[in-house]
Amino acid sequence: MSGVSLESRADFELIARFIREGEQVLDLGCGNGALLGHLIATRGAGGYGVEIDPDKVLASIERGISVIQSDLESGLSGFRDAAFDHVILSLTLQAMHRIEPLLAEMLRVGREAIVSFPNFGYWRHRAQIALAGRMPVSPELPYQWYDTPNVHLCTLRDFETFCAHHAYRIIDRHVLTHGRSVRWLPNLLGSIAVYRVQRGADSR
């Protein structure tokens, strides 16, 4: 995950609103299990977390979360088709090397994918590059260029182009800055994006 604490993250409650009572959820890169624990407590959700970091796996187990230690880059072959109502990839997309197969797998094992990521097109990020001549550092991108786990930063427009190219259907989009909804010029003024995506009829 991006390193931002789940307990204070702006997309936390927004994702929870997408989950109906009793639905099955797979939380990829679940970290310490805070999000999945919240969904279980407030939505009666069932499901699993997937996390590679052994310390975070232990933290999830201590929360009572069913968690599988696995590398997301290796795919989700352990899960059957349509096993979950929602597959969540929360502030983890930018740290993945193989995004195309991962999104395809998410939409194989889940009816719907919920994806959130820091918007690299946010004006403060643009300004740090244009005015300071440096890679941006912010609450959403808290690492320096030399120690960041982020390998595929993108903008809202990039992600929407990606979905169109793969015939994925975007059914909902929310853009946030400081926890508040951004509707005007979201690719410029929004710091975090949350998308709900389904497989389209012509998906690859």
C-alpha positions as CSV (number, residue, x, y, z in Angstrom):
1,M,0.0,0.0,0.0
2,S,1.0,3.6,-0.4
3,G,2.1,4.2,3.2
4,V,-0.8,6.4,4.1
5,S,-2.6,5.3,7.3
6,L,-5.9,3.7,6.5
7,E,-7.5,5.0,9.6
8,S,-7.1,8.6,8.4
9,R,-7.5,8.1,4.7
10,A,-10.1,10.0,2.7
11,D,-11.3,7.0,0.6
12,F,-12.0,4.9,3.7
13,E,-15.7,5.8,4.3
14,L,-16.4,6.2,0.6
15,I,-15.4,2.7,-0.2
16,A,-17.5,1.5,2.7
17,R,-20.6,3.1,1.2
18,F,-20.3,1.0,-1.9
19,I,-20.6,-2.3,0.1
20,R,-24.1,-3.7,0.9
21,E,-25.0,-5.7,3.9
22,G,-23.5,-9.2,3.9
23,E,-21.6,-8.9,0.6
24,Q,-18.4,-10.8,0.0
25,V,-15.2,-8.7,-0.4
26,L,-11.6,-9.4,-1.4
27,D,-9.3,-6.6,-0.2
28,L,-6.0,-6.7,-2.2
29,G,-3.0,-5.2,-0.4
30,C,-5.0,-5.1,2.7
31,G,-2.2,-3.9,4.9
32,N,-3.1,-4.1,8.6
33,G,-6.7,-5.1,7.8
34,A,-8.3,-1.8,8.9
35,L,-10.5,-1.4,5.8
36,L,-11.7,-5.0,5.8
37,G,-12.3,-4.9,9.5
38,H,-14.4,-1.8,9.1
39,L,-16.4,-3.4,6.3
40,I,-17.0,-6.5,8.5
41,A,-18.1,-4.3,11.5
42,T,-20.3,-1.9,9.7
43,R,-21.6,-3.9,6.7
44,G,-21.5,-7.4,8.0
45,A,-19.2,-8.2,5.0
46,G,-17.4,-11.5,4.6
47,G,-14.3,-12.2,2.7
48,Y,-10.5,-12.1,2.7
49,G,-7.5,-9.9,2.6
50,V,-4.4,-10.5,0.6
51,E,-1.1,-9.0,1.8
52,I,2.6,-9.8,1.1
53,D,4.2,-8.0,4.1
54,P,4.5,-10.5,7.0
55,D,4.2,-7.9,9.7
56,K,1.0,-6.5,8.1
57,V,-0.3,-10.1,7.7
58,L,0.2,-10.5,11.5
59,A,-1.5,-7.2,12.2
60,S,-4.5,-8.3,10.1
61,I,-4.7,-11.6,11.9
62,E,-4.6,-9.8,15.2
63,R,-7.7,-7.9,14.0
64,G,-9.5,-11.1,13.3
65,I,-9.2,-10.8,9.6
66,S,-8.9,-13.8,7.3
67,V,-5.8,-12.9,5.3
68,I,-3.7,-14.8,2.8
69,Q,0.0,-14.0,2.4
70,S,0.6,-13.7,-1.3
71,D,2.2,-11.5,-4.0
72,L,-0.5,-9.8,-6.1
73,E,1.9,-9.8,-9.0
74,S,1.5,-13.5,-9.2
75,G,-2.3,-13.2,-9.8
76,L,-5.4,-14.5,-8.1
77,S,-5.5,-18.1,-9.4
78,G,-6.4,-19.4,-5.9
79,F,-9.9,-17.8,-6.3
80,R,-12.7,-19.1,-8.5
81,D,-14.6,-17.0,-11.0
82,A,-17.2,-14.6,-9.5
83,A,-16.3,-15.6,-6.0
84,F,-16.8,-12.0,-4.6
85,D,-19.2,-9.1,-4.9
86,H,-16.3,-6.6,-4.7
87,V,-12.6,-6.8,-5.2
88,I,-10.8,-3.8,-3.7
89,L,-7.5,-2.3,-4.7
90,S,-7.1,0.7,-2.4
91,L,-4.2,3.1,-2.9
92,T,-2.2,0.1,-4.2
93,L,-2.5,0.4,-8.0
94,Q,0.5,2.7,-8.4
95,A,2.7,0.1,-6.7
96,M,1.9,-2.7,-9.1
97,H,4.2,-3.7,-11.9
98,R,1.7,-5.7,-13.9
99,I,-1.5,-3.7,-13.9
100,E,-3.3,-5.2,-16.9
101,P,-3.3,-8.8,-15.7
102,L,-4.2,-7.7,-12.2
103,L,-7.3,-5.7,-13.2
104,A,-8.4,-8.6,-15.5
105,E,-8.0,-11.0,-12.5
106,M,-10.0,-8.6,-10.2
107,L,-12.9,-8.6,-12.7
108,R,-12.7,-12.4,-13.1
109,V,-13.0,-13.2,-9.4
110,G,-15.3,-10.2,-8.6
111,R,-18.6,-8.8,-9.9
112,E,-17.1,-5.3,-9.4
113,A,-13.7,-3.8,-8.8
114,I,-13.2,-0.8,-6.6
115,V,-9.9,1.0,-7.4
116,S,-8.5,4.1,-5.7
117,F,-5.2,5.8,-6.4
118,P,-3.4,9.1,-5.9
119,N,-4.0,11.4,-8.9
120,F,-0.7,12.4,-10.4
121,G,-2.4,15.1,-12.3
122,Y,-3.4,17.0,-9.1
123,W,-2.3,20.6,-9.4
124,R,0.1,20.5,-6.4
125,H,1.9,17.5,-7.9
126,R,2.1,19.4,-11.2
127,A,3.4,22.5,-9.5
128,Q,6.2,20.7,-7.7
129,I,7.5,19.4,-11.0
130,A,6.9,22.6,-13.0
131,L,8.0,25.2,-10.4
132,A,10.4,23.3,-8.1
133,G,11.7,20.9,-10.7
134,R,11.3,18.0,-8.3
135,M,9.2,14.8,-8.1
136,P,6.2,15.5,-6.0
137,V,6.0,14.6,-2.3
138,S,2.6,14.9,-0.6
139,P,0.3,13.2,1.9
140,E,-1.0,11.1,-1.1
141,L,2.6,10.4,-2.4
142,P,4.7,10.5,0.8
143,Y,7.9,9.0,-0.5
144,Q,11.0,10.5,-2.0
145,W,11.8,9.5,-5.6
146,Y,14.6,7.2,-4.5
147,D,12.7,5.1,-1.9
148,T,9.2,5.1,-3.4
149,P,7.3,1.8,-3.9
150,N,5.3,3.5,-6.6
151,V,6.1,2.4,-10.1
152,H,3.0,3.4,-12.2
153,L,1.7,6.8,-11.3
154,C,-1.3,7.9,-13.4
155,T,-3.9,10.6,-13.7
156,L,-7.7,10.3,-13.9
157,R,-7.5,10.7,-17.6
158,D,-4.9,7.9,-17.9
159,F,-7.0,5.5,-15.9
160,E,-10.2,6.2,-17.9
161,T,-8.3,5.8,-21.1
162,F,-7.0,2.4,-19.8
163,C,-10.5,1.3,-19.0
164,A,-11.8,2.3,-22.4
165,H,-9.0,0.5,-24.1
166,H,-9.8,-2.7,-22.3
167,A,-13.6,-2.2,-22.6
168,Y,-14.1,-2.0,-18.8
169,R,-17.2,-0.1,-17.8
170,I,-16.8,2.7,-15.2
171,I,-20.0,2.7,-13.3
172,D,-19.0,5.3,-10.7
173,R,-16.2,7.8,-10.0
174,H,-15.5,9.9,-7.0
175,V,-12.7,12.4,-6.7
176,L,-11.5,13.8,-3.4
177,T,-9.2,16.4,-1.9
178,H,-8.8,16.7,1.8
179,G,-11.8,14.4,2.2
180,R,-14.1,16.6,0.2
181,S,-15.7,15.8,-3.2
182,V,-14.3,17.5,-6.2
183,R,-16.6,17.9,-9.2
184,W,-15.1,20.9,-11.1
185,L,-11.9,20.1,-13.0
186,P,-11.3,16.9,-11.1
187,N,-8.2,15.8,-13.0
188,L,-6.6,19.1,-11.9
189,L,-8.1,19.7,-8.5
190,G,-8.6,16.2,-7.1
191,S,-5.9,14.4,-5.1
192,I,-7.4,10.9,-4.8
193,A,-9.7,9.1,-7.2
194,V,-12.0,6.2,-6.4
195,Y,-13.5,4.2,-9.3
196,R,-16.1,1.4,-9.5
197,V,-15.4,-0.8,-12.6
198,Q,-17.2,-3.7,-14.2
199,R,-16.2,-5.9,-17.1
200,G,-17.8,-4.8,-20.3
201,A,-19.3,-7.0,-23.0
202,D,-16.1,-6.7,-25.1
203,S,-13.6,-6.9,-22.3
204,R,-10.3,-8.6,-23.1
